[in-house]
Amino acid sequence: MIGIHDLPLFIAAGLLLNVTPGPDTALVMGQSVRHGRRGGMLAALGVGAGCFIHIGAAAVGLSALIMTSALAFTVIKWIGVCYLCYVGVRRLLSRAQQAKQGSPETTSPRASFWLGFLTNALNPKVGLFFLAFLPQFIDQDAPNKAAAFALLGLMFTATGVLWLLLVAWITARASAGLRTNVRIKVWLERTIGAMFIALGAKLAFSSKP
């Protein structure tokens, strides 16, 4: 298949990696709690769209260039750190008073898509993962290595998005009653905010292997 080998092993390994809890799972769960099923699913689709950016960049060699350039890697990393911390601080300082007063939600669930997209697209470690994992299943003499890389990336992302959609649905159903409790809602906002700041801190202290 256009120079791809051990496809069943790739699918099995990809599924195990996708179902392992991580930042994407935490993000989707947080948006599901806040916005319900729609918000969580839009966040899952945003995560997938962010992966497509890395897959396309890696397929044409841009990701490899970024990973070999300390300056480019650092710039993109710190853009991602600033974005995650900005979102986290906004949540921490968000509408606690508005929630107590019963004010309506001021952000659209559609923003969940862009949150998922930017969180993934601005994380250079995602591109590094694809560059490290996918080539292991591509033949050295593959007729079109870029096409093989793109196909494997699409398969990995598709299974990941399907898993995140399931996570969103389960989380939204489990937390339906929590969203109507004002006090719980305020603490959920703060917890989600702290989660984003923690993700930003983790990215800030990361480095290229």
ABEGO torsion letter per residue (X at the ends): XGGBBGAAAAAAAAAAAAABBBAAAAAAAAAAAAAEAAAAAAAAAAAAAAAAAAAAAAAAGAAAAAAABAAAAAAAAAAAAAAAAAAAAAAAABBAAAAAAGBBBABBAAAAAAAAAAAAAABAAAAAAAAAAAAAABBAABABAAAAAAAAAAAAAAAAAAAAAAAAAAAAAAAAAAAABAAAAAAAAAAAAAAAAAAAAAAAABBBX
